[in-house]
Amino acid sequence: MNDSTELAKRPRILVVDDSRIVRATIKKHLSEMYDLVEEGDGEAGWRRLMSDESIDLLLSDLTMPELDGLGLLARVRASGEARLHYLPIIIISGEEDEATKAHCVECGANDFVTKSTDRSEMLARVKANLELAATRRELAESRSVQVQTGMTDALTGVGSSHLLNLQLEQALAFAFRHNSEVTVMLLDLNHSQALQHKLGERMHGQLLGLLAKLLEAKLRKEDTLARLSDSMFVVVSPSAPLTEARVIAERLRQTIANARVNFRSEQLRVTASISVANSWHDDVHSVDRMMAILRDRLYAEPMDNHVFMPDPAMSQMPTPLISEALVMLHKGKVDELRPHLKALMLNLKPLLELATAELNLDWDLLPLEE
């Protein structure tokens, strides 16, 4: 009986909002699928997170007494506890401006819902964030058991090119299996040959080691930093969407540009350019293709101290899940669904075949295969 109860355990969600009406609305939307607990301010929410290790997701308002949403968000991400580092956090926003939302993302928020979000969309967002957090934990656990031999770059102490290939291949496989995504960043120091000539081999190696440590300190725990060549580094960010990747890439660019490098009483200016590729937006399923896109994007229009992002107009959006497609249809987003109709129907084909056989339906499914 205990085993059965454990298997049937529902994910637990903590809702932190000073409005009883908002908490009641969220409870009405989610209580059939999830176990909900509530707190009325940020401090009470923080105490609940500290005392209840079974919480799987946090829904938090921004404006609250005692401790506001940004304060709670910062405290959770700075706690140092692995379970809180991977805890998905959805901000309940009103009509906050884009700068506020960007700041929330930088502080560690995973998603946003409004106080008027309907039941279908809220269920879809909660489900997606819980699955994403599970994937990230799985990837982190996989990283912790990697064999160390040949995995570390001797000069800088970060990952080697061998580790990069393994991690990127594994992250792409996870993304494909879980309908998730992988973002990769290629960072190249500007004018690296001239810099190496000026510093000499030994000092240049020390510089790369220093920069590698600065970069690693700015990444998420689930990210992998590896050195690809003399002055080129790669960051693999599992499950990171482009909005989050842009923030990370800008942070890395600024970290290099702000580094104080003194050489023989001279302060050197070091900059780097970064190209970004994403498995969903670039429709990438192999390591070689991902690296080729990164190089093409980086060198297509050489520019110092710059971040090169995918062109949104050329992006290939992934086929939504059936549940997500139903939410889109409910919201009238027919034009956005049209390009994915055939793929969605192919995903439904096994169910349609079963229905045809069991319910004696005279449906012709052959056109789906054309």
N, C-alpha and C positions, 0 to 999 in steps of 0.2 A: 504493500500500500504506500509506503514511504517513497519507493522508487517511482511509482506511478505519479504521486503528487509532485515529486521533483521534476519529472519530465514535463508535466503540465503547467509548470510555473510560468506565469506571464511576466513580461518585462515590466519593471517598475519605473515610473516616471515621476519626477519631482516638479511640481508647478509652483513657481515663486512669483506672486503678484499681489499687490496690496488691494486690488479690487476683487471683492467677493463675486461680483457679476462675471468678471472675466474668468475667474477660477471655476465657477459653476458652468460656464459655457464650454470651457475646455474639457471639464469632466464629462459633460454630456456627449461631446464629440468622441472621446477616447476611452471611456470607462468600460465599454464592451470588450475591447481588445487588450487593454493594459491595466495594470494596477497603479492607481494614482495616489500620491500623497501631496499635501499642500502646505505652503507656508506663506505668510503675509508680508514679509520683508526680507531683505537680503541677508541680514545677520542670522535670522531664524533659518533661512535656506542654507547658509553655510554650516550652521550647527547640525542641521539634518544630514547634510552631505558627509560631515565628519563622523557622525554616529551610525549612519545607515549605509553599509557597504553594498547593499543590494540594489541601489539606484542605478539604472541603466541609461537614463537620459534626463537632461535638465531643460525645462522650459522656463525662461526668466524674462520678466518685464525689465525695461530700462530705468524707468523713473519710479523709485520706491524709497520709503523712509529707512532710516538706520544705515543701510548699505545699498547703494543703487546697483543697477544691473551691470554696469561697466566695472564697478568695484568687485562685485561677486565674480564676474568673469575673470578678472585679473587675478583674484585670489585663488580661484580654482586652478588656473593654468600655471601659477607660480608655486603651487603646493609641493611639487616634487614627487607626488604619489603617482605611480603608474596608472592606477585605476581612474584617477581624475584627469590625467594627461589625455587619456583616450576617451573620456566621457563626452558624448555628443551634446552640444549645447545649442539650443534653438532660442533665438531672441524674439520675444513678443514685441513687435514694433508698432508704433502708431503711424505717423507720417514723417519719420525721421529722414533727414537729408542724406544724400549719398556719402558725404564726408563722415557722418556718424556711423553709417553702415560699414564703410571701409575701415574705420577705426575699430569697430567691433570684430571684423574679420582679422585684423592685425593682432587683436588681443586674444583671438582664439575661438571666436564664434563659428559655428558650422553652417548655420542656416537662419532664415528669418521667416516668421509668419506675422500677419497682421491680426488685430483683434477681431476683424470681421471675416477671417478665413473660414471657409465652409468645412463641413465635416470630411468630405472626400479628400480635399487637398491636404488638410491637416493630418489625416491618417496616412496619406501617401508620403508626406514629408517626414513624419515620425518613423515610419517603416524604413524609408530609404536611409535615414541617418543612423538608425540602429544597425542596419546591415553594413553600412560603411564603417562604423566603429568596430564591428566584429572582424571585418576584413583587415583593418589596420592593426588590430591586436594580433591577428593570425600572422601577418607579415612581420611584425616586430618579434614575435616568438620564433619565427623562422630565422630571422637575422641572428638572434642570440645563440643559435646552435650551429652557425656557419663555422667551418673549419678555418683556423687562423692562418695556416701555412699558405703562403702565396697570396693572401688576401689583403695585405697591408703594403702600402708604398713605403719603401725604406727611407726615402728622403723627407717626406712630409708627415708620415704617420697616419694619413687618411687611407681610404680604400685604394686598392690597386686596380688596374684595368681589368684584371681577371675577375675581381669581385664585382666590378661594374657590370660586366657581361652577365654574370650569374644573377645579380640582383635585378637588373633590367629585364632579363628573360623571365624571371620568376614573377616580377610585378606585372608584366604584360599578360602572363598566363592567368594570374589572379583576376586581373581586370576583365579579361575575356570571359572567365568563368562566372564572375559575380556581377557582370554588367556594370563594372566600375570603370575607372580611368587612371591613366598614369601620365604625369607631367615630367618632362626631363629638361634640364637647363644645361647648356654648354657655355662655360665661362672661359674667355681667353684674355690674358693680359695684353694690353695694347703696347706695341713697340717692344715686345719681349726680347728680341735679339739684341737691340741696342742697349736695353737694360742689362742683359746678361754680359755683354761686352764691357760695359761701364763698371759693373760690380765685380766681375770675375766669377769663376765657377763656385767657389766656396761660399762667398757672400750671397750670391744669387740663390743658392740652395737654402741658405738660412732665411732669405726673404720669402721663398715659396713656403717654407715650413711655418713662418709667422702668419702669412696670409691664409694658409689652410686652417690654422687654429681659429683665426678670426671668422672665417666663413662657417666653420663647423658650429661655432657658438651661436650662429644666427638661424640654424636650421631646426626643424622639428625632430623629435627623437626617432620617428619612423623614416626620416629621409636618409639617403646614402650619399656621402661625398666621396668622390674618387678622383685620382689624378690620372688623366689620360695621356698626357705628354709633358714636355718640359714646362710649359706655362699654361696648360689647358686643364681645367677641372670640369667634372660633370656631376650634377646633382640629380638623383632619381627620387621623385616625390610621389609615392603611391597614393592613389585616391585624391590627389590634389586637383581641383578644377582650375580653369584658367584664371578666374578672378582671384583665387588665393595665390596662384603661381605668380601673377603679376606683382603682388605685394612682396612675396619672397624674393623674386628677382630684383626688384628695386632695392630691397633691403641689402642684398648681397652687393649690388653695384655701389651703393653708398658706403658700405663697409670698406670696400677696397679703396674708394676715392678718399675716404676720411682717414685712412691708415697713415700714421706718422712714421716715415721711413727716413732715418738720418744716415748719411754716408759721408764721412770725411768733412764734417761741419756743414754739409749741404743737406737740405731737406728735399727728398725726391718726391715727385708727384707720380703716383702709380694709379692707373685706371684700368678698367676691364670692360669689355663688351660681352653681352649675354644674349644668346638666342634661346627661345623657348619653343618646345613642341609638345603636343598633347595627343594621346592615343585616340581619343574620340574625335577631336576637331581635325586632326590630320589623317584620320583613318589608317592608323599604323598598328601592325600586329607582329612586327619582327624587330629585333635589335638593330640589324643592319639598316633597315629602312628608317628607323627613328634617328640614328646617328647621321644618315645622309641628309635628312630634312634639316637637322640642326646645323650642319655645316653649310648647306646651301643658304639657309636663312641668315647665318652669321656673316657670310662673305658676299652675299648678293649686293649689298650696299654698305661697304666698310665704313664704320663710324665709331670714333672713340667714345668710351664712357656712355654706352647706349644699350637699351634693352630692346631686342627684336621679338615681338609677339606675333603669333599667327594672325593672318588677316581674317577678321570675323566674316567677311563676305565670301571667303573661300572655304570656310569651315564646313565640315561634314558632321551634322548633328546625329547622335546615335538614335537608333530605333527605340522609342519608349517602351517600357513594360506595359503589359495589357492594362494593369490597374492605372498606370499613369496616362495611357491613351484614353481611358474612360473618363478620367478627370478632365483632360483636355477637351474631350467631346462635350462634356457637361458644361464647360466654360465657353463653348462655341469656337474653339480654336481649330476649325475644320481645315483651313488652309495650311496650318502647321502639320496637320496629320496626314494630308494627302500624299506627301513623298514616302511615307512609311506604311501605307495601307497594305501593299503586297507583302512586306516583311511581317507585319502584324498578322495577316491572315495565314501566312505560312507557319507562324508560331502557334496559331490556333488550330492548324490542320489536324493534329492528332485528336483533339477534342471533337472537331467536326466529324471526323471519321467514326469515332465512337458513337456520337449522337445519331449519325446516319444509320449505323448498324443496329443500335439498341432501340431506336424510336421509329424504325422503318421509314425514314425520310428519303425522299427521292431527290437527293442533292447531287449534282455533278461537281466534283471537286477537282477535276482535271485542269480546268483553266488556271488554278492556283500554281501549277507547276510550269506553266508556259512562260 
